[in-house]
Structure formats: structure tokens, C-alpha cells
Amino acid sequence: MTKIVFEHCIFLHQTIGGISKYICKINKAFQNSDIKSTIYSPISINDNLKISENNNIVYFKFKKIPIFFTKIFYFINNLATIIFINFYKPDIIHFTYYNNFLYKFISTPYVLTIYDLINEKKRHSEKKFKKNELIKKASHIICISKETKKNLIKFYNINKKKISVIYLGTEKNIPLIVKKKNYILFVGSRFGYKNFLNFIKAYSKSEYLVKNYKVLCFGSENFDSNEIQLFNKLKIQNNIIFKTGNDKILERIYRNASLFLSTSKQEGFGLTPLEAMRCGCPTLCSNIPVFKEILGNSCEYTNPYKINDIKSKMEKILKSKIKQKTLIKHGFLKTQQFSWEKCSSETINVYKKILN
């Protein structure tokens, strides 16, 4: 039986989110195969590990990393992981994120999943993540979209034979709620390239939307003072709602939403639109290449840089029951192409390729 260890990095970096969900989902799916996988995260701040089953080793769960303890916690996790690897002797280590310390102290072959190259595209310096050596020394690299693979080759000059594109998965479709509630849903981080401000400005310009629909933001971080100040300035403060919680709560929110929207300027995949679609939620997304690759004709598209276009596309969908039904139908069909079983099976093929 092939032994795989997922190292800790993302589980100390992220309290909740798509990357940690991906690792937990394929780890669970491996239980039905000849893969014995373990998520090794001695110290964690991640909530996805709580709902994941079996095969996880988490000694201490913190709500968040105490101030000034970030480097200490990462050092403890890395040291414990090195000891564990020497004792357990896995066949492959699967890096969950950019752990630029651990790879220097292991001889075990490792797989690295690349989610996006957003920092590189923005021409940021690599002060935070010096990824070059980590990427170069990986036995194989998984990219979660063709767009990510294209950018990886562009920025790091990696041989394409060393890269596999494996799409993320989603759960099976669930029964449709016909009677929707009057809110537009925005999920996840709202900052930077997520382009939340353009969405809010577009919403505030529409008398129809403000009168008939609330905005519900689901995520891990409540509104900050700058956001609240903007809501007040636009006179929509009573229309904006924040919710947080687990996947079951989010699923219910997806099902009840009249519209899901993502105005991201850049992404590595597009997990939240797929999750919305499988719950029968009409979806509006940025017309960026990766969304076109993943979502095809299953959603309506908008120009994320043009506020009036975002506004008109929201109105177009929400004023037409026929349009909503069409988007729901196309969304259901699209999500059937993605599953965690397929994602895990293709990942196992990568492991076999390395070991052979």
C-alpha cells in the first residue's frame, strides 16, 4: 500500500477555504483506494480538519495564531513533520502549500499543487514566498487549471511534462429550492483581486436591486471600518449582511440565494461558482480566462472592471425567471463534470507515475 503524507502548511495558514477543503476531500476519497494517506498538522488553525474523517493527526487546534507566534508555530510543525517522516517513511509527500523550509530537509519525493500565480502576475516581489527552488525540485506538479499551468510555465520555465492539470471537485447536485430568498450572495475573501468594491458600487447604483435585494457576504472575516464607511457613504448599510459558519450553513445559503456573484479579476480555478451551481443558484462571474475554462456556458459573464456592466448583468438575471431557470439548468449540467472522486483518482495516477 502506497503511503502519502500531506504536510501541514495550509492548515496553519488558512482557517477555512478552498485549498484546505481540496486536501481534506481527496484525503477522504483515498480511503476507497490502495492509498494510505495522512494529513500531518501538529498545530492547526483550520476548521476543515474538524469535519474531515479519519487519517488526520492534529495535536492542537488554535482559533488563530497568537501574535508573534507565527514563526514559532511553523518551526514546531516543520520539526515535528521531519521527525514523523523519518519514523513513518512515506512513499510520497504532498505539499499542501508553499513550504519553503521542509523540502530542504527531506529526501522523499514530493508533489506540489499550484493553485494560481496571482502574485507573479501582479509582479510582486517574492519576499513572502520564495517558491523557485521548491517548484524546481518537486517530483511532479499539479495545477488546478490549464490557465494556472500556462502561467507556471511562463513564470518558472517548468517542463510541461512535469505538470498535470487536475481539476478540483464538487459534491453531487442537491434538490432545487424553487422559492428563493431575496439576496445576492458573495462568498469568501472580499479584498484585493476579489474585486468586492466594484460589485458593491454596481449594486448601489441600481434602484431596482437596492429596493428588492439584500447583499449577503459569507466568509471568515467580518466587515472592517473601511467597508462600513463605504456602505454608509453609498446609503446601503441596512442592505448588507455578513454570515459565517461551516459548509452546511453555506450550502443552505447557496440554495436560498437568488443570485451568486464573483467579480474576481484573477483566480486559479473557480470552486465557489461550482458550489453555487450544484445548489441550484444562478451564477454571474467575471469574464476572466480561468472562469471561461472551468464554467463554460453555465453562467452569465460580466466585465469586472466596468461597474455599469456588473449592474446591468445582475438586473438582467434577477428580472427574468426564464434566465434564472436557464442558468440553473446549465449549472447543474456543468457540475456533473467535476467530482472529488475524479480529482483523487487523477492524483493517484500522478503518485503512480512518480513511483514507477
LINZI-V668424 format. One record per residue. N is the residue number from 1. RES is the residue in one small letter. PHI is phi as a letter, one per 20 degrees, with the letter a starting at -180 (NA if undefined). Layout:
# LINZI-V668424
[[N	RES	PHI] [N	RES	PHI]]
This chain:
# LINZI-V668424
[[1	m	NA] [2	t	f] [3	k	d] [4	i	d] [5	v	d] [6	f	e] [7	e	f] [8	h	e] [9	c	g] [10	i	f] [11	f	e] [12	l	d] [13	h	e] [14	q	c] [15	t	f] [16	i	b] [17	g	q] [18	g	f] [19	i	f] [20	s	f] [21	k	f] [22	y	g] [23	i	f] [24	c	f] [25	k	f] [26	i	f] [27	n	g] [28	k	f] [29	a	f] [30	f	f] [31	q	f] [32	n	e] [33	s	c] [34	d	e] [35	i	d] [36	k	d] [37	s	d] [38	t	c] [39	i	e] [40	y	d] [41	s	b] [42	p	g] [43	i	d] [44	s	b] [45	i	d] [46	n	e] [47	d	e] [48	n	f] [49	l	f] [50	k	f] [51	i	e] [52	s	e] [53	e	d] [54	n	l] [55	n	l] [56	n	d] [57	i	c] [58	v	c] [59	y	e] [60	f	c] [61	k	d] [62	f	d] [63	k	f] [64	k	b] [65	i	f] [66	p	g] [67	i	g] [68	f	m] [69	f	d] [70	t	g] [71	k	f] [72	i	f] [73	f	f] [74	y	f] [75	f	f] [76	i	f] [77	n	f] [78	n	f] [79	l	f] [80	a	f] [81	t	f] [82	i	f] [83	i	f] [84	f	f] [85	i	f] [86	n	f] [87	f	e] [88	y	f] [89	k	l] [90	p	f] [91	d	f] [92	i	b] [93	i	d] [94	h	d] [95	f	f] [96	t	e] [97	y	b] [98	y	e] [99	n	e] [100	n	e] [101	f	d] [102	l	f] [103	y	f] [104	k	f] [105	f	d] [106	i	c] [107	s	d] [108	t	f] [109	p	f] [110	y	c] [111	v	d] [112	l	c] [113	t	e] [114	i	d] [115	y	e] [116	d	a] [117	l	c] [118	i	f] [119	n	f] [120	e	f] [121	k	f] [122	k	e] [123	r	m] [124	h	f] [125	s	f] [126	e	e] [127	k	f] [128	k	e] [129	f	c] [130	k	e] [131	k	e] [132	n	g] [133	e	f] [134	l	g] [135	i	f] [136	k	f] [137	k	e] [138	a	f] [139	s	f] [140	h	b] [141	i	c] [142	i	d] [143	c	d] [144	i	e] [145	s	a] [146	k	f] [147	e	f] [148	t	f] [149	k	f] [150	k	g] [151	n	f] [152	l	f] [153	i	f] [154	k	f] [155	f	e] [156	y	c] [157	n	l] [158	i	e] [159	n	f] [160	k	f] [161	k	f] [162	k	e] [163	i	d] [164	s	c] [165	v	e] [166	i	c] [167	y	f] [168	l	f] [169	g	d] [170	t	b] [171	e	f] [172	k	f] [173	n	f] [174	i	d] [175	p	g] [176	l	f] [177	i	e] [178	v	f] [179	k	e] [180	k	e] [181	k	e] [182	n	e] [183	y	b] [184	i	d] [185	l	d] [186	f	c] [187	v	d] [188	g	n] [189	s	f] [190	r	d] [191	f	d] [192	g	m] [193	y	f] [194	k	f] [195	n	m] [196	f	f] [197	l	f] [198	n	f] [199	f	f] [200	i	f] [201	k	f] [202	a	f] [203	y	f] [204	s	f] [205	k	e] [206	s	d] [207	e	f] [208	y	f] [209	l	f] [210	v	f] [211	k	f] [212	n	d] [213	y	c] [214	k	e] [215	v	d] [216	l	d] [217	c	d] [218	f	d] [219	g	a] [220	s	d] [221	e	d] [222	n	f] [223	f	f] [224	d	e] [225	s	f] [226	n	f] [227	e	f] [228	i	f] [229	q	f] [230	l	f] [231	f	g] [232	n	f] [233	k	f] [234	l	e] [235	k	m] [236	i	c] [237	q	g] [238	n	e] [239	n	d] [240	i	d] [241	i	c] [242	f	d] [243	k	c] [244	t	c] [245	g	q] [246	n	e] [247	d	f] [248	k	f] [249	i	f] [250	l	f] [251	e	g] [252	r	f] [253	i	f] [254	y	g] [255	r	f] [256	n	e] [257	a	f] [258	s	f] [259	l	b] [260	f	d] [261	l	c] [262	s	c] [263	t	d] [264	s	g] [265	k	e] [266	q	b] [267	e	b] [268	g	e] [269	f	b] [270	g	q] [271	l	f] [272	t	f] [273	p	g] [274	l	f] [275	e	f] [276	a	f] [277	m	f] [278	r	f] [279	c	e] [280	g	m] [281	c	d] [282	p	g] [283	t	c] [284	l	c] [285	c	c] [286	s	f] [287	n	e] [288	i	e] [289	p	g] [290	v	f] [291	f	f] [292	k	f] [293	e	f] [294	i	e] [295	l	e] [296	g	l] [297	n	e] [298	s	e] [299	c	b] [300	e	e] [301	y	d] [302	t	c] [303	n	e] [304	p	f] [305	y	e] [306	k	d] [307	i	f] [308	n	f] [309	d	f] [310	i	g] [311	k	g] [312	s	f] [313	k	f] [314	m	f] [315	e	f] [316	k	g] [317	i	f] [318	l	f] [319	k	e] [320	s	c] [321	k	f] [322	i	f] [323	k	f] [324	q	f] [325	k	f] [326	t	f] [327	l	f] [328	i	f] [329	k	f] [330	h	f] [331	g	f] [332	f	g] [333	l	f] [334	k	f] [335	t	f] [336	q	f] [337	q	e] [338	f	c] [339	s	b] [340	w	f] [341	e	f] [342	k	f] [343	c	f] [344	s	f] [345	s	f] [346	e	f] [347	t	f] [348	i	f] [349	n	f] [350	v	f] [351	y	g] [352	k	f] [353	k	f] [354	i	f] [355	l	f] [356	n	e]]
